[in-house]
Amino acid sequence: MAIQFIPLIKALAPYLTTIATTAIPAFTSKSEAAKSDPVIAQQIKELQDAVTKNAQSLHIIAEQLQKVITSAEEASVEAQRQVATYKALVLGSSIVSVIAIAVAIYGLVA
């Protein structure tokens, strides 16, 4: 189920930082009421700090997710290589088995 989200995550990961850096300044404007009331100013500052920390956390998570996706792709390539090797081994052993059966039948007939 999570594999279905990988293309979406891969498409959005490079833009998370841009979105965060664009959204943070939207919270920095202060109204006249906020300038006059120190409680509101403190609350706005706390909210801005929280948004900044969240943006940083999202950036770290996006980097880690990108590493996980890269690792999954590498594992997928390795698994495909192993499957190809196993197919070649099965084909080779099948050919040897058919030759052995043919030699056994020839030995019984002759």
Beta strands, then each sheet from edge to edge (+ up, - down):
end
